[in-house]
C-alpha cells in the first residue's frame, strides 16, 4: 500500500483510478437516479462513498469504548521512510477545542493555532483495489477512534500526472485520512462544504478533460438538479473562483495545460458574473471571505480585502439555494 509523505507527496504519482473525465464527473452521484435519491434521503450515502448504514449499528454505546489513534492496528504494509499510511474515516464527526461540532468549511486555510479533532470508524485504504474488496478484506480490521488531532486539511489536490484528486483528506501526525461518509449527526455541518467541493471538482476536471470546453456546453451538460443560477450564486463563486487561482498554479507545475485559457474557465472569470457578488468591491485588489482568504493568500499577487464573517448564515443560504426541490 502506498503512503503519503509529509508534506503531502502522493507516492506513487497519481494512481490511474483517480483520473475522472467529463463523463465520469457528470455521471457521478451529483446526479442520482430517483431510486438512489430516495436511498440517499433515508440513508444518506454521501457522494459515491461507502454508506454508514450498518456501521452505525456497531457504534460504541459509550465514548469510553473508543480507542485512540496510537492504539490502532490496521495491518498496514511497511512504508518507505518519510511516508505515512492512508486510511479511510467513515461515520465521522469534526469537533473544535470545546468539543462542539464544527462546520467543515472552517478547516479551510491555516490549521496551525486551531484545535480540530475527528472521530469515526477507521479502515485501511488500499489504492489498488475497489471499495467492495476493501470492505470484505477489512471487515474485522477497523477501529472506532476518537481524538484524531488534525494538523492539515487537503482538498482539490493536483497529482504529478496532472489529474485532480476528488478526495478530501485530513492529516494527523500518524496518518492521512480520506473523509468517506459523515455521521448522521455531522451531516448538517458537512453538506454546504460538500456541495462547494463537488462543484469545484466538476469545474476543474471538466476543464482538464476538454481544454476547448465552452461555458454554454458545460451548463448544458449539468445534471438536472444543478442549474446555472446555482453555479453563479454568490456563495459558490466566493468558494471556487479564488481556489481556481491555487489549483491552476499547481497544475502549471506538472502539466503544460493552462486551465485559465479554457473558454469555460475564462467565462467564469468574466465581469458579468460580478453582479452576483453582494460584497463590497475595491478599485484594486481581491475581495475574499475569511476562510478562502487563508487558502489563497500565498497565490495572490497584490492586496486582498477580507469581508464577511457570518459563515453559518452563508451556509444556510447556500444549502437553500442548492438543495433540489422535490415534487
N, C-alpha and C positions, 0 to 999 in steps of 0.2 A: 504494500500500500504506500502510495506517495504521500509525503508530508508537505508542509509549507514552512518556508523559512521565516525568520523574524529579522527585519520587517518582511512583509508579505512578498514571498517569491514562490510562484507555483512550480512545483517540481513533480514530474517533468513538465515542460511548457505545454499549456493548453491541451488537455485531453480532447480528442475529436468530438466526443459526445457533448461538449459544452457549446459547440457551434450551433447557432439557431438561424436558419434562413427565414425569409419573409413569410413563406407559407407556414412554417412551424410556429413562428411568432403569432401570426394572425389566427392560427388554429389552436392556440393554447387554451387553457381553461379560462382566459378572459372572455371567451365566447362559449359558454357551456350549453349543452342541449337542455331542453326543458326537463328531462329526467334527471340530468346531472344537477341542474339548478335546484330542483326540489330536494335532491340529496344534500346539496350544499346548505340549503335553508335549514335542514334538520340536523346535519352532522358537521357542516362547515369544513369541507375538505379544501383547505386553502391552496390556491394556485394548482399545481399538479403534484403536490407533495403527498406523502402518506398521511392518511387520516388519523385523527386521535381516537376515533371510535374504537372501543375495545380496550385501548390503552388506559383510558380513564377508569375502567373497572378495576385496574390493578394499582391505581394511585394510592400511595400510603395514606392510611386514615389519620396518622399523626405525623407532624413535621419531624419529630424526633427519629422516625424510622428512615428518613432520607440520609444519604451519605454525602460526604464531602469529596471534592474533586480529587484530592490527593489519594483517596482510598479507592478510586476507580480501577478496575482491572478489565480492560477491553479485549485482551488477547491480541493486541496490535503487533504488527511486524516491526522488527528493528529498523530504525530510520537512520538516514545519514546524519553526521554531526551538524548541528545548527538547525535541523528540521524539527518540527513538532507535528504530532498527528492531527488528522482532520476527522472530526466526529459530527454526528447529527444530533440536534437538540429538538425534540418534539414536545408538544403539550407544554410549551414554555411560558414563563412569565418574566418580565423585567421589572426590577424594583430600584428605587432610589435609596439614598442613605437613610431615609426614615422608614424603609421597608414598605413604601407605598408603591402601587403600580404606577409606572411612568409611561407617558406617550412615547412610542417607538422613535418618533422623529427627533426626540430630544437627544438621541445618541449620535446624531449627525454632528460633525465638527470635532472639536477638541475634547477628548475624553479625560485628559490629564486635569486634575483638580476637581473632578467629579467622581462620585461613587455610585456606580451602577452594578447590580448583580443580577444573575439569571438563575432560574431553577427550572427543572424539567427532566424529561426522560432522555438519557444519553445512550446512543449506539455508535459503534464504529462505522466509518464511512469507507466504502470500497469503490474507488473511482473507475475500476474496470468492470464492474458488474451492475446489473439493473437493481432497481429498488426492491422488487419482489424477492430476488435472490438474497439481497441484504437482509430482508426481514426474516427469511427462513433460516439463514445462517446465524443470525444474531438473536434468534427467538429467546434463547436463555442467557444471552450475553448483553445485558443492559443494566443500567442503574438509574434510580431516581436521585438526582443530585440537587443540592441547594447551595447557594452562596458562590456561584461562579463569578469571580471578580473580573469584570470586563475592562480590558486595557486598550482595546482597539475595535473599531467598527468599520467594516469594509463592504462597500456596495459598488455596483457597476464597474467591477474590476476588469481592466483590459489585459488579456494574456499575451504572451510573447508571440503567438501566432496571429495576433490581430483580432481575435474574437473577444466578445464581451460576455462576461460571466453573469448569468441571471441570479445566481445565489446571493443570499445575504449572509454575511459572516460576522461573528464576534470572536475576539481572541482573548484568551486568558494567558497566564504565564505558563500554562501546561499544554494547551491545545487550541486549534481553531475549531469553531463550531458552526455548522451550517444550520441556520434557523429554518426548521422544517415546518411545523404546524403549531401555531399558538394555542394555548389552552382556551377553553370557552370563556373563562374569566378575563383573559387578556385580550380577547378578540376586539372589543371596542377600542382598546388603546393601540391596536395594530392596523386596523382597516385603512385609515386615512393614509398612513405611510405606504401600505402595500399597493394602493391604487396609484399613488405617485410613482412608486418604484416600477410597477408593471408598465405604465405608460412610457416612462423614460426608457426602459429596456426595449420596448416596441419601437420607439422612435429611432434609437441608435442602431439596433440590429437591422431594421429595415433599410437605413441609410448605408450600412456596411454591405448588405446583400445586394442592393441595387443603387449604385452611385448616381444613376440618372433618374431616380425616383422624383416625381413631382409632388407638390403639395396636394393637388386635386386627386391624383391617383392614390395617395396614402389615405386621404379622407374617404374616398370611395371604397377602399378596402377595409375600413374599420369594421369590427364586429357590430352587430345590430344594436347592442346595448351601449356602445360607445359612440359619442357624437362629436361633431366639430366644436360645438359650443363648450363641451366638457374639456376638449383638448386645449381650447384657448381661454379657459377660465383663469381668473386671477391666481388662484391657489396653485393650479397646475403649472402655469407659466413661471411663477415665482420659484417653483421647485426645479423644473428641468432645464430652463434656459441657462441659469448660472452653472449647473452641473455639466452642460454641454461644453463649456469652456475647459473644464478639467478633463473630461472624457476625450475631447478632441486633441488636447495636448498629450495625453497618454497614448492615444492612437498614433500620433505622429512620430513617436519614438520607436515603434515596432512595425509600422506599415507606411507605405507611400500614399495611402488614401488620406485625403484631407476631407473630412465629412462636412466642413464648412463650405465646400464648393458644391455639395449635393443640392440640387434645386429645392428639394423639400426642406432641408435644413435652412437654406437661405431665406425661404419664405417664412419659416417660423420666426426668424430673427428680424423680419421687416417691421417697420414702424407702425404699420396699420394695426398690429395687434396690441399696441400700447394703450389703446382705448379700453382694454380690459383690465388694465392695472390701476386700481384705485388707491395708489400710494403716491406720496409726493415725489416730484421729479426735480432733478437738478440740471442745470445747463451743462455741467460736466460731471464726469464720474459715473459710477454704477450704483443703482439703488437695490439693496438686498434686504431680505428679512434676516433676523439674528442667526438662526441655525445654518442657513445656507451661506451666510457671510463667513462663518467659521470654516466651512468646507472649501470655498473657492478663493478666499483671500490670497493664498500664495500664487494663484494663477492670474490674478487681475493686475494689469499694469495701469496704475493711476488710482485716484481717490475712490473710496467707496462710501456709501451712506447707508447705515443700518437703520431700518424703520420697523415698527410693529413689534408687539410683544405678546398679544393675546393669542397664543398658539391653540389653546383649547377651542376658542371661539372659531378660529380659522378652520380647524379640523372639522368642526360640526358643520360649517358651511360647505366645505369640500365634500364631506360624506353625503350631504343632502343633494348636492348638485350631481354627484357621480353615481349615486345608487340608482340602478334601473327601476323604473316604475312598473310594478306588477299589475296586470289586469286580470 
